[in-house]
Amino acid sequence: MAAGSFIDTHTHLCDPRFDADREAVLARAAAAGVGRLVEVGDSPEDWPKVLALCRAAGPAQAVRCALGLHPYYAESCSESLLCRLEQEASAPEVAAIGEIGLDYARAQVAPQVQQAALRRLLAACRSAGKPAVIHCREAYADLRLILRELFPSPPGDRRFWGVVHCFSGAPEDAEALVASGWAVGADGPVTYPKNEALREAFRRVGPGAAVLETDSPYLPPQSLRGKRNEPAAVPEIAATLAALWGLPLEEAARRTSGNAEELFGWGDRGHKT
């Protein structure tokens, strides 16, 4: 594999679990061929740390970021927060707004409040000219309704409106989202032996709209179950997808990295925002 072949499009390396060895984690990622990553700040308290991590990476911007408001915190979606988000999102290190979305499994916030916040945050994405990083857990029917309402057709000037991060819906959800101009993120759970339906979803949509993620330190792939996840695990996720698609690992890396470049405007093929 060529150096830097993979892109990890969703990490949380500012999590305290990386405080003791963050630089070593980044070095292991590079050694595994993960040349670029997108760090996600899902609450305003995390935004300064996330931006600092990007800026410490240097002018090559091997680390870019997304700033958002997780549905866990949807009740705090105020006009002042939205103004701050739009201002912060203008920084060159910010590739997207997210993660934002719906979580009916774990969020202690009423679905109606989450939905209202998501609509406002998606409007902020449009205003800022940034793709959205969507979190969705046990809420795909409502998510599809909202996205169809606000993004009724695929984008005309780029390939993707954004990405449904850590996709966990049915194969039909994946097909509908991809047809509407959304990428889908593949994480460690796609490697779990019992997740046949999830693998079927990625088999159906193929390599044309999939991106690789670890969601580190969460959701480790099968070989790391019960351990802290980190970006060096990306090749294991890629290998599972390559087998589903009948592609060599190198080609799966090329296709998913190309999708990530276009999604986040990162590289010559990317949409510039």
N, C-alpha and C positions, 0 to 999 in steps of 0.2 A: 504493500500500500504506500502511496506517496505521502510524504509528510503533510499533515494538516488537511487530510482528505475529508474528515468528518466535521460537521457543525452540530454542537449541542445547543438546541434552540430554546432550552428552558432549564435554568439552574437557579438555586438559592444558596449561592456560596457565601453570602453574608450571614447566613444562619450561624448562631453561636457554636454549633457542632463543628464548624471549620476553623474556629479561632486559633486552635493550636497548630494547624498544619495547612493553612490555606495555600501558601506558596507551593508546598509539596503536592497538593491536590492538583494545582494548575500544571505543575511539571509532569505529573503522571498522565494528565490528559494529553499534553503535547506528545509525550512518548507513545501514547496509544493512537496517535494520528488525529486527535481532536484539536484542530488548529484554531477554531473560533467558537465562541459561545455567547449566548444571550442571558444575562443575569436579570432576574425579575424581582422588582420591588412591589409587593402587593399591599402595602399600607404606607401612608405618608411618612410614618416614622422611619421606614426603611429607605426612602428615596435618597437621602444624602449619602448613606453608606453604599448604595448601589452605584450612584454616580462616581463616588470616590474610587470604587473598585475599577470601573471602566477607565477612569483617568490615570490610574496607576499603571494600567497596561501599556500606556504610551501611545504615540501618534499612529501606529499601525492599527489601532483599535481592534486587537484580537478579542477584546471583550466589549460588547455593546449591551444595551439594557432596555427593559420595558418598565414603565412606571404605571401603577394602577391601584385599584381598590378591590380587594377580594370580596366576594359576597358575604363573607363573615362580618365585614365592616360596613355593609350597605347602608346602615342607618346614619352613617356619618357623611353621606354623599350630599354635601351642601354646595351652595353657589360659590362660597369662598374656596372650598377645596377644588372645585372644577376650574376656577380661575388659576389657582396655584398649579394644578396639573397641566393646564395648557401652557403656562409660562415655562414650567420645568421641561415639558416635552419638546420645546424648541431647541434644546441643547443638542449638539451634533452626536453625542453618545447615545441619545435616546432613539431606538429603532422602532418602538411600538408603544402602545398604551395597553397595559394589562399587568397582572391578570385581573380580569373583570368577568362577571358572569352570574350564574345561578347555581346554588347548591341546596337541594332539598333534603339531602341526607344528613348533613352535619351542621349547617349554619343555624344559629339560634336567632334568625331574622325571618319575619314573615315573608312568604313568597311574593306578595304584592309589593313589599318594600324593595326586595331584591330586583324585581322586574322594573320598577320605576327607576332605581339607580342604574341598572344596566342600560336602559334607554338613554338616560342622560350621559352616561359615559361613552356610549357608542356615538352619540352626537358630538362629543368632544373629540373622538377619533376622526370623524369627518372634518371637523373644524381645523384640527391640527395637521391633517393630511397624513396620519399615521395608521398603520394596520392595527387591528385589535388582537389581543391574546385572550381567548375566551376560556374560562373555567366552567365546566358543566358536570354536575353529578346528580343523577336521577332526576333530570329536568329537561330532557331532550325535546319533548313535545312543545313545551313553552319556549325553549330556546329557538327552535325552528320557526315558531310563529313570530317571535320578535325579530329575528333576522330577516325573515321574508317581508315583514312590514317595513323595516328600515333599509334593507338592501334587496329590493325586489328583483334585481337582475345582476348578472355577473359584472364586475368592473370593466369599464371600457379601456382604461389606460394602464392597466396592470393585470397580473394574473389572479391575485388574491386580495380579498378584503381583509383577511387576517387568518388566524389559525384557531381551531378548536383544540386547545391544549389537552394532552393526555386523553385522547378520545377514548370513551368507554361505552358508547351507545351501540345500537344494533347495526348490522350491515346496511339496512335501509337508511338509517340516519346518516351514515358516512356517505352513501351515494348521493343523498339529497344535498348535503352540505357541500360536497365537492362540485356538484352540478351548479350550485349557486355562487361559486367563486370563493370557497373557503378551503384552506389547507387543513389537514388533520395530523395531529402529533402522535407519534408512536413512542411509548415509554416501556419501562421494564415489564409491566403486566402482559405485554404481547408475547413474552417468552414463557409465561407460566403454563404448565401442562394442561390445566383445566380450561384455559381461555380460548377454546376453539372458535366461539362466536366472534371474539375480538379479532382473531387471526383471519377469519372469513371476511370481516369488514375491510381489513387492509388488503386482502387478496383481491376483493372486488374492485376497490378503487385504484389498485395498482400503484406504480411509483410516480405517477404524474402529479400527485398533490400531497404526498406524505413528507413529513419532516421528522427528524430524530430528536428525542428529548431524553433527559434523565430525571428531571424534577429533583435533582440532588438537593438535600440528602434523603429524599423520600423515594419510594417505589423502586427499590433495587431489582435488577433482573434476576432470573432464576439462580444463577451461580452465586449471588450475594444475598439471597433471602435471609432476613433477620439481621443484616448488617447495614451500616451507613452507605448510601449510594454516593457516587461521584462521577464526573464526566468521563473518566476513563472507561466506564461501562458502555459507552455508546456503541462500540463495535459489536458487542453481543446482541444488542437490539437490532442493529443493521443486519447481522448475519441471519437472524430469524426472518426479517423481511425479505432478504435476498432469496432465501429458500422458498418462501411463499410465492415470490414473483418469478422464480426460475432464472435468476440473474447471478452472475459472479458478484462477490462482495464488493469488488472495486466499482462495478457499474451501479450497484445500489447506493454506494457512497456518493458517486458522481451525481446521480439523479436526485437524491435527497438533498445534497448540498446545493445543487442548482435551484431546487425549490426554495430552500432557505434564503439563498441570495436574492431571489426575486421577491419573496415575501417581505423581507426586511430591508430591501434596498441596499444590499451589501455586496459590492462587486460590480463588475462591468455590466452584468446582465440585470442588475437590480433596478427596481423602480425607485427613482430619486424623489424624495419627499422634501 
